[in-house]
Amino acid sequence: MAKYPSIKEFQYADNKEKWHHIIFGADTKEGRRFDIWLLWFILFSVLVLMVDSVSSLHEKYALYFKYSEYFFTAIFSLEYLARLYVSENKKKYVLSFYGIVDLISTIPTYLTFFFPASQFFRILRTFRLLRIFKVLRLTSFMGEAKGMGQALKRSGAKITVFFGVVLIVVVVMGTLMYVIESPEAGFTSIPRSIYWAVVTLTTVGYGDIAPVTALGQFLSAVLMILGYAVIAVPTGIVSVEMSQTNKGQKCSTCNHLELDEKAIYCTRCGNEIKK
C-alpha cells in the first residue's frame, strides 16, 4: 500500500500555498483526507436529493430535507470559495471543467430564494459525482486507470468500425420493417422503425412495437440473434487489449505498470520492484 507524506514534510512560502496543496493535491495525507471527506459530502447530498424526490417522504420530512439542502449548499459554497481563494490563476479555475461543475451544482439552491420553480435544477448536484475521478487519481488507482485507458484507446478504432456496421444494420432493418409492416403494428415511419430495430438488436425488447407478419417476425428473429454480437464483440475487443496491457510487472510503491518484465527499478518512482 502506498504511503502518503504529511503536509508538514513540505516547505511553503505561506498558508495559501499550503492550502492549495491540500485542496488541489492528492499526494499528501491531508489532501487525500480532504478529497475523501468531500466525496462523502457529495454522496450524502445526492442521496438526500434522491430520497427527497419520493413524494411520500418529501411530505413527511420536507423541513429536514430543506435544512439538509442548506447545510450541503453551505459546505460546497465554502469549498468553492476556498478553491477560488487558493487558486494561483482564479480565471483558469472558474473556467475549468471542475470549476464549472462546482458552480452550477451550487447556485440552484440560491436561485430558489428568488425563483421557487428553479428547485428542479438541484439535480445538477449529481454532476459533482464527477469529483470521484479526482479521487481515483490517488496512487492506489493510477495503475488500473491508466491500463484501462490505454486499452480503450487502442481498441477505439475497432469499436468505431463495429458500431458503424451496427448503425448500418439498424437503418437497413428499420427501413425494411417500415416497408413490410403496416402502420397499425406501430411502424408509422422510418425513424420509429429504426427505434424498433435498436430496441430489438440490443435485446431490450420494450414490446411497444411488434411485427405481425411472418416475414417481419423472421427478420426480428435474425436481429435478435445478431444482438448477442453487440455485447460480445466490443467486450472481446477491449478484453484482448486489457490482457495485453496487463503484461509486465507492477511497482508496489506507486503501482506503475512496468512493461519490461526484466526491469529491476521502477521508471516512475525509482524504487526497486519487488517480485
C-alpha atoms as a printed R data frame, in Angstrom:
    type eleno elety resid chain resno       x       y       z
1   ATOM     1    CA   MET     A     1   0.000   0.000   0.000
2   ATOM     2    CA   ALA     A     2   1.354   3.400  -0.970
3   ATOM     3    CA   LYS     A     3   2.411   5.747   1.815
4   ATOM     4    CA   TYR     A     4   1.399   9.392   1.664
5   ATOM     5    CA   PRO     A     5   3.675  12.053   3.161
6   ATOM     6    CA   SER     A     6   2.293  14.580   5.591
7   ATOM     7    CA   ILE     A     7   1.855  18.194   4.578
8   ATOM     8    CA   LYS     A     8   4.328  19.044   7.366
9   ATOM     9    CA   GLU     A     9   7.153  17.496   5.348
10  ATOM    10    CA   PHE     A    10   6.884  20.226   2.692
11  ATOM    11    CA   GLN     A    11   8.125  23.792   2.797
12  ATOM    12    CA   TYR     A    12   5.656  26.529   1.810
13  ATOM    13    CA   ALA     A    13   6.016  30.253   1.323
14  ATOM    14    CA   ASP     A    14   2.707  30.933   3.127
15  ATOM    15    CA   ASN     A    15  -0.522  29.281   4.268
16  ATOM    16    CA   LYS     A    16  -2.185  29.996   0.921
17  ATOM    17    CA   GLU     A    17   0.332  27.803  -0.878
18  ATOM    18    CA   LYS     A    18  -0.074  25.157   1.817
19  ATOM    19    CA   TRP     A    19  -3.856  25.033   1.456
20  ATOM    20    CA   HIS     A    20  -3.544  25.000  -2.327
21  ATOM    21    CA   HIS     A    21  -1.528  21.798  -1.993
22  ATOM    22    CA   ILE     A    22  -4.156  20.294   0.319
23  ATOM    23    CA   ILE     A    23  -7.235  21.284  -1.692
24  ATOM    24    CA   PHE     A    24  -5.956  20.668  -5.209
25  ATOM    25    CA   GLY     A    25  -3.399  17.972  -4.454
26  ATOM    26    CA   ALA     A    26  -3.880  14.292  -3.712
27  ATOM    27    CA   ASP     A    27  -0.333  13.256  -2.858
28  ATOM    28    CA   THR     A    28  -0.414  14.003   0.884
29  ATOM    29    CA   LYS     A    29  -2.341  12.608   3.841
30  ATOM    30    CA   GLU     A    30  -4.199  15.879   4.296
31  ATOM    31    CA   GLY     A    31  -5.012  16.214   0.597
32  ATOM    32    CA   ARG     A    32  -6.246  12.636   0.485
33  ATOM    33    CA   ARG     A    33  -8.455  13.194   3.558
34  ATOM    34    CA   PHE     A    34  -9.854  16.383   2.026
35  ATOM    35    CA   ASP     A    35 -10.819  14.577  -1.189
36  ATOM    36    CA   ILE     A    36 -12.372  11.624   0.631
37  ATOM    37    CA   TRP     A    37 -14.387  13.803   3.022
38  ATOM    38    CA   LEU     A    38 -15.555  15.928   0.106
39  ATOM    39    CA   LEU     A    39 -16.619  12.791  -1.743
40  ATOM    40    CA   TRP     A    40 -18.627  11.635   1.266
41  ATOM    41    CA   PHE     A    41 -20.418  15.001   1.438
42  ATOM    42    CA   ILE     A    42 -21.207  14.744  -2.269
43  ATOM    43    CA   LEU     A    43 -22.548  11.198  -1.916
44  ATOM    44    CA   PHE     A    44 -24.765  12.113   1.051
45  ATOM    45    CA   SER     A    45 -26.071  15.245  -0.672
46  ATOM    46    CA   VAL     A    46 -27.022  13.230  -3.753
47  ATOM    47    CA   LEU     A    47 -28.623  10.584  -1.536
48  ATOM    48    CA   VAL     A    48 -30.727  13.248   0.223
49  ATOM    49    CA   LEU     A    49 -31.725  14.653  -3.161
50  ATOM    50    CA   MET     A    50 -32.828  11.201  -4.337
51  ATOM    51    CA   VAL     A    51 -34.829  10.477  -1.177
52  ATOM    52    CA   ASP     A    52 -36.422  13.920  -1.324
53  ATOM    53    CA   SER     A    53 -37.795  13.071  -4.776
54  ATOM    54    CA   VAL     A    54 -40.063  10.420  -3.180
55  ATOM    55    CA   SER     A    55 -43.332  12.290  -2.689
56  ATOM    56    CA   SER     A    56 -44.398  10.412   0.467
57  ATOM    57    CA   LEU     A    57 -41.072  11.086   2.183
58  ATOM    58    CA   HIS     A    58 -40.976  14.683   0.943
59  ATOM    59    CA   GLU     A    59 -44.356  15.446   2.518
60  ATOM    60    CA   LYS     A    60 -43.337  13.871   5.825
61  ATOM    61    CA   TYR     A    61 -39.764  15.174   6.152
62  ATOM    62    CA   ALA     A    62 -39.829  18.280   3.974
63  ATOM    63    CA   LEU     A    63 -38.333  20.501   6.683
64  ATOM    64    CA   TYR     A    64 -35.420  18.126   7.328
65  ATOM    65    CA   PHE     A    65 -34.676  17.879   3.631
66  ATOM    66    CA   LYS     A    66 -34.777  21.656   3.375
67  ATOM    67    CA   TYR     A    67 -32.249  22.151   6.178
68  ATOM    68    CA   SER     A    68 -30.059  19.382   4.765
69  ATOM    69    CA   GLU     A    69 -30.069  21.162   1.424
70  ATOM    70    CA   TYR     A    70 -28.953  24.388   3.090
71  ATOM    71    CA   PHE     A    71 -26.233  22.528   5.007
72  ATOM    72    CA   PHE     A    72 -24.731  20.873   1.940
73  ATOM    73    CA   THR     A    73 -25.021  24.081  -0.064
74  ATOM    74    CA   ALA     A    74 -23.075  25.924   2.656
75  ATOM    75    CA   ILE     A    75 -20.369  23.235   2.649
76  ATOM    76    CA   PHE     A    76 -19.991  23.289  -1.124
77  ATOM    77    CA   SER     A    77 -20.089  27.093  -1.223
78  ATOM    78    CA   LEU     A    78 -17.245  27.287   1.271
79  ATOM    79    CA   GLU     A    79 -15.333  24.697  -0.728
80  ATOM    80    CA   TYR     A    80 -15.815  26.680  -3.945
81  ATOM    81    CA   LEU     A    81 -14.720  29.921  -2.298
82  ATOM    82    CA   ALA     A    82 -11.704  28.165  -0.762
83  ATOM    83    CA   ARG     A    83 -10.665  26.788  -4.150
84  ATOM    84    CA   LEU     A    84 -11.117  30.219  -5.655
85  ATOM    85    CA   TYR     A    85  -9.038  31.860  -2.918
86  ATOM    86    CA   VAL     A    86  -6.061  29.491  -3.066
87  ATOM    87    CA   SER     A    87  -6.035  29.228  -6.881
88  ATOM    88    CA   GLU     A    88  -2.958  30.728  -8.471
89  ATOM    89    CA   ASN     A    89  -4.986  31.506 -11.592
90  ATOM    90    CA   LYS     A    90  -8.576  32.161 -10.489
91  ATOM    91    CA   LYS     A    91  -9.897  32.651 -14.018
92  ATOM    92    CA   LYS     A    92  -8.414  29.336 -15.087
93  ATOM    93    CA   TYR     A    93 -10.141  27.521 -12.215
94  ATOM    94    CA   VAL     A    94 -13.512  29.219 -12.778
95  ATOM    95    CA   LEU     A    95 -13.476  28.308 -16.471
96  ATOM    96    CA   SER     A    96 -12.090  24.794 -15.915
97  ATOM    97    CA   PHE     A    97 -14.304  21.728 -16.186
98  ATOM    98    CA   TYR     A    98 -14.422  21.064 -12.434
99  ATOM    99    CA   GLY     A    99 -14.778  24.776 -11.704
100 ATOM   100    CA   ILE     A   100 -17.909  24.958 -13.846
101 ATOM   101    CA   VAL     A   101 -19.272  21.754 -12.290
102 ATOM   102    CA   ASP     A   102 -18.675  23.134  -8.777
103 ATOM   103    CA   LEU     A   103 -20.501  26.361  -9.632
104 ATOM   104    CA   ILE     A   104 -23.572  25.018 -11.460
105 ATOM   105    CA   SER     A   105 -24.119  22.384  -8.776
106 ATOM   106    CA   THR     A   106 -24.197  25.027  -6.024
107 ATOM   107    CA   ILE     A   107 -26.147  28.023  -7.374
108 ATOM   108    CA   PRO     A   108 -29.580  26.295  -7.841
109 ATOM   109    CA   THR     A   109 -30.262  26.430  -4.100
110 ATOM   110    CA   TYR     A   110 -29.642  30.179  -4.060
111 ATOM   111    CA   LEU     A   111 -31.901  30.645  -7.076
112 ATOM   112    CA   THR     A   112 -34.821  29.030  -5.214
113 ATOM   113    CA   PHE     A   113 -34.989  32.098  -2.952
114 ATOM   114    CA   PHE     A   114 -35.953  34.203  -5.973
115 ATOM   115    CA   PHE     A   115 -37.365  31.613  -8.373
116 ATOM   116    CA   PRO     A   116 -39.035  28.728  -6.471
117 ATOM   117    CA   ALA     A   117 -39.507  26.750  -9.688
118 ATOM   118    CA   SER     A   118 -35.734  26.522 -10.106
119 ATOM   119    CA   GLN     A   119 -35.545  23.912  -7.332
120 ATOM   120    CA   PHE     A   120 -35.677  21.243 -10.021
121 ATOM   121    CA   PHE     A   121 -32.208  22.371 -11.085
122 ATOM   122    CA   ARG     A   122 -30.905  20.869  -7.855
123 ATOM   123    CA   ILE     A   123 -30.415  17.662  -9.812
124 ATOM   124    CA   LEU     A   124 -27.326  19.366 -11.241
125 ATOM   125    CA   ARG     A   125 -25.691  18.467  -7.948
126 ATOM   126    CA   THR     A   126 -25.319  14.911  -9.230
127 ATOM   127    CA   PHE     A   127 -22.634  16.257 -11.576
128 ATOM   128    CA   ARG     A   128 -20.427  16.691  -8.530
129 ATOM   129    CA   LEU     A   129 -20.073  12.920  -8.506
130 ATOM   130    CA   LEU     A   130 -17.568  13.514 -11.296
131 ATOM   131    CA   ARG     A   131 -15.222  14.531  -8.489
132 ATOM   132    CA   ILE     A   132 -14.735  10.832  -7.859
133 ATOM   133    CA   PHE     A   133 -12.370  10.789 -10.834
134 ATOM   134    CA   LYS     A   134 -10.093  13.160  -8.937
135 ATOM   135    CA   VAL     A   135 -10.044  10.744  -6.024
136 ATOM   136    CA   LEU     A   136  -9.205   7.951  -8.473
137 ATOM   137    CA   ARG     A   137  -6.016   9.842  -9.247
138 ATOM   138    CA   LEU     A   138  -4.740   8.603  -5.896
139 ATOM   139    CA   THR     A   139  -1.734   6.344  -6.207
140 ATOM   140    CA   SER     A   140  -3.582   3.105  -5.445
141 ATOM   141    CA   PHE     A   141  -5.797   3.567  -8.515
142 ATOM   142    CA   MET     A   142  -3.434   5.155 -11.027
143 ATOM   143    CA   GLY     A   143  -2.062   1.925 -12.484
144 ATOM   144    CA   GLU     A   144  -5.503   0.395 -13.048
145 ATOM   145    CA   ALA     A   145  -6.978   3.580 -14.502
146 ATOM   146    CA   LYS     A   146  -4.038   4.036 -16.852
147 ATOM   147    CA   GLY     A   147  -4.230   0.418 -18.034
148 ATOM   148    CA   MET     A   148  -7.936   0.680 -18.768
149 ATOM   149    CA   GLY     A   149  -7.449   3.993 -20.558
150 ATOM   150    CA   GLN     A   150  -4.731   2.534 -22.765
151 ATOM   151    CA   ALA     A   151  -6.897  -0.481 -23.615
152 ATOM   152    CA   LEU     A   152  -9.872   1.700 -24.585
153 ATOM   153    CA   LYS     A   153  -7.646   3.980 -26.633
154 ATOM   154    CA   ARG     A   154  -6.080   1.128 -28.601
155 ATOM   155    CA   SER     A   155  -9.444  -0.531 -29.248
156 ATOM   156    CA   GLY     A   156 -11.156   2.741 -30.181
157 ATOM   157    CA   ALA     A   157 -10.740   2.335 -33.957
158 ATOM   158    CA   LYS     A   158 -12.055  -1.241 -33.948
159 ATOM   159    CA   ILE     A   159 -15.056  -0.338 -31.809
160 ATOM   160    CA   THR     A   160 -15.816   2.667 -34.038
161 ATOM   161    CA   VAL     A   161 -15.864   0.428 -37.130
162 ATOM   162    CA   PHE     A   162 -18.033  -2.119 -35.319
163 ATOM   163    CA   PHE     A   163 -20.617   0.445 -34.238
164 ATOM   164    CA   GLY     A   164 -20.595   1.866 -37.754
165 ATOM   165    CA   VAL     A   165 -21.660  -1.562 -39.013
166 ATOM   166    CA   VAL     A   166 -24.300  -1.766 -36.268
167 ATOM   167    CA   LEU     A   167 -25.670   1.635 -37.292
168 ATOM   168    CA   ILE     A   168 -25.978   0.496 -40.906
169 ATOM   169    CA   VAL     A   169 -27.748  -2.712 -39.818
170 ATOM   170    CA   VAL     A   170 -30.393  -0.899 -37.749
171 ATOM   171    CA   VAL     A   171 -31.048   1.641 -40.504
172 ATOM   172    CA   VAL     A   172 -31.448  -1.078 -43.154
173 ATOM   173    CA   MET     A   173 -33.569  -3.327 -40.926
174 ATOM   174    CA   GLY     A   174 -35.693  -0.420 -39.765
175 ATOM   175    CA   THR     A   175 -36.352   0.653 -43.353
176 ATOM   176    CA   LEU     A   176 -37.266  -2.918 -44.368
177 ATOM   177    CA   MET     A   177 -39.684  -3.259 -41.463
178 ATOM   178    CA   TYR     A   178 -41.317   0.043 -42.410
179 ATOM   179    CA   VAL     A   179 -41.989  -1.398 -45.858
180 ATOM   180    CA   ILE     A   180 -43.077  -4.847 -44.647
181 ATOM   181    CA   GLU     A   181 -45.212  -3.963 -41.633
182 ATOM   182    CA   SER     A   182 -48.321  -1.799 -41.527
183 ATOM   183    CA   PRO     A   183 -48.766   1.426 -39.541
184 ATOM   184    CA   GLU     A   184 -51.333  -0.380 -37.371
185 ATOM   185    CA   ALA     A   185 -48.499  -2.505 -35.982
186 ATOM   186    CA   GLY     A   186 -46.667   0.660 -34.872
187 ATOM   187    CA   PHE     A   187 -44.276   1.096 -37.798
188 ATOM   188    CA   THR     A   188 -45.620   4.512 -38.720
189 ATOM   189    CA   SER     A   189 -42.339   5.994 -40.002
190 ATOM   190    CA   ILE     A   190 -38.761   5.026 -40.793
191 ATOM   191    CA   PRO     A   191 -37.325   6.725 -37.651
192 ATOM   192    CA   ARG     A   192 -39.819   4.847 -35.470
193 ATOM   193    CA   SER     A   193 -38.956   1.603 -37.268
194 ATOM   194    CA   ILE     A   194 -35.249   2.292 -36.653
195 ATOM   195    CA   TYR     A   195 -36.096   2.799 -32.975
196 ATOM   196    CA   TRP     A   196 -37.692  -0.678 -33.005
197 ATOM   197    CA   ALA     A   197 -34.537  -2.097 -34.654
198 ATOM   198    CA   VAL     A   198 -32.297  -0.576 -31.958
199 ATOM   199    CA   VAL     A   199 -34.505  -1.914 -29.149
200 ATOM   200    CA   THR     A   200 -34.576  -5.372 -30.741
201 ATOM   201    CA   LEU     A   201 -30.865  -5.507 -31.595
202 ATOM   202    CA   THR     A   202 -29.871  -4.579 -28.047
203 ATOM   203    CA   THR     A   203 -32.227  -7.309 -26.737
204 ATOM   204    CA   VAL     A   204 -34.081  -4.754 -24.608
205 ATOM   205    CA   GLY     A   205 -37.479  -5.583 -26.107
206 ATOM   206    CA   TYR     A   206 -39.887  -2.981 -24.722
207 ATOM   207    CA   GLY     A   207 -42.757  -4.551 -26.654
208 ATOM   208    CA   ASP     A   208 -44.380  -1.259 -27.593
209 ATOM   209    CA   ILE     A   209 -43.851  -2.112 -31.275
210 ATOM   210    CA   ALA     A   210 -44.005  -5.677 -32.591
211 ATOM   211    CA   PRO     A   211 -44.195  -7.167 -36.113
212 ATOM   212    CA   VAL     A   212 -47.311  -9.135 -37.056
213 ATOM   213    CA   THR     A   213 -46.370 -10.571 -40.452
214 ATOM   214    CA   ALA     A   214 -44.381 -13.796 -40.892
215 ATOM   215    CA   LEU     A   215 -41.575 -12.048 -42.785
216 ATOM   216    CA   GLY     A   216 -41.388  -9.310 -40.169
217 ATOM   217    CA   GLN     A   217 -41.165 -11.843 -37.348
218 ATOM   218    CA   PHE     A   218 -38.439 -13.733 -39.236
219 ATOM   219    CA   LEU     A   219 -36.363 -10.547 -39.591
220 ATOM   220    CA   SER     A   220 -36.967  -9.862 -35.905
221 ATOM   221    CA   ALA     A   221 -35.538 -13.265 -35.004
222 ATOM   222    CA   VAL     A   222 -32.456 -12.603 -37.145
223 ATOM   223    CA   LEU     A   223 -31.981  -9.216 -35.492
224 ATOM   224    CA   MET     A   224 -32.306 -10.742 -32.025
225 ATOM   225    CA   ILE     A   225 -29.586 -13.283 -32.774
226 ATOM   226    CA   LEU     A   226 -27.334 -10.522 -34.106
227 ATOM   227    CA   GLY     A   227 -27.993  -8.691 -30.856
228 ATOM   228    CA   TYR     A   228 -25.680 -11.019 -28.950
229 ATOM   229    CA   ALA     A   229 -22.798  -9.817 -31.106
230 ATOM   230    CA   VAL     A   230 -23.462  -6.240 -29.969
231 ATOM   231    CA   ILE     A   231 -22.475  -7.295 -26.448
232 ATOM   232    CA   ALA     A   232 -19.871  -9.941 -27.264
233 ATOM   233    CA   VAL     A   233 -17.761  -8.172 -29.897
234 ATOM   234    CA   PRO     A   234 -16.899  -4.893 -28.047
235 ATOM   235    CA   THR     A   235 -16.334  -6.831 -24.826
236 ATOM   236    CA   GLY     A   236 -13.944  -9.181 -26.602
237 ATOM   237    CA   ILE     A   237 -12.047  -6.337 -28.285
238 ATOM   238    CA   VAL     A   238 -11.482  -4.462 -25.016
239 ATOM   239    CA   SER     A   239 -10.685  -7.668 -23.090
240 ATOM   240    CA   VAL     A   240  -7.909  -8.589 -25.532
241 ATOM   241    CA   GLU     A   241  -6.388  -5.115 -25.291
242 ATOM   242    CA   MET     A   242  -6.560  -5.154 -21.495
243 ATOM   243    CA   SER     A   243  -4.901  -8.572 -21.316
244 ATOM   244    CA   GLN     A   244  -2.037  -7.207 -23.403
245 ATOM   245    CA   THR     A   245  -1.841  -4.094 -21.231
246 ATOM   246    CA   ASN     A   246  -1.558  -6.153 -18.052
247 ATOM   247    CA   LYS     A   247   1.622  -7.834 -19.280
248 ATOM   248    CA   GLY     A   248   4.589  -6.695 -17.249
249 ATOM   249    CA   GLN     A   249   5.121  -6.074 -13.538
250 ATOM   250    CA   LYS     A   250   3.589  -3.585 -11.154
251 ATOM   251    CA   CYS     A   251   5.595  -1.394  -8.786
252 ATOM   252    CA   SER     A   252   4.477  -1.995  -5.187
253 ATOM   253    CA   THR     A   253   5.288   1.603  -4.252
254 ATOM   254    CA   CYS     A   254   3.468   3.673  -6.892
255 ATOM   255    CA   ASN     A   255   1.511   0.927  -8.715
256 ATOM   256    CA   HIS     A   256   3.079   1.928 -12.025
257 ATOM   257    CA   LEU     A   257   2.822  -0.825 -14.653
258 ATOM   258    CA   GLU     A   258   6.318  -1.532 -15.896
259 ATOM   259    CA   LEU     A   259   6.047  -3.220 -19.298
260 ATOM   260    CA   ASP     A   260   9.625  -4.503 -19.183
261 ATOM   261    CA   GLU     A   261   9.341  -7.734 -17.224
262 ATOM   262    CA   LYS     A   262  13.100  -7.768 -16.627
263 ATOM   263    CA   ALA     A   263  13.211  -4.289 -15.092
264 ATOM   264    CA   ILE     A   264  14.635  -4.076 -11.589
265 ATOM   265    CA   TYR     A   265  13.721  -0.462 -10.777
266 ATOM   266    CA   CYS     A   266  10.526   1.491 -11.471
267 ATOM   267    CA   THR     A   267  10.906   4.126 -14.197
268 ATOM   268    CA   ARG     A   268   8.403   6.397 -12.408
269 ATOM   269    CA   CYS     A   269   9.455   6.456  -8.744
270 ATOM   270    CA   GLY     A   270  12.900   4.825  -8.974
271 ATOM   271    CA   ASN     A   271  12.200   2.297  -6.210
272 ATOM   272    CA   GLU     A   272  13.130  -1.347  -6.546
273 ATOM   273    CA   ILE     A   273  10.381  -3.549  -7.973
274 ATOM   274    CA   LYS     A   274   9.747  -6.360  -5.549
275 ATOM   275    CA   LYS     A   275   8.865  -9.618  -7.265
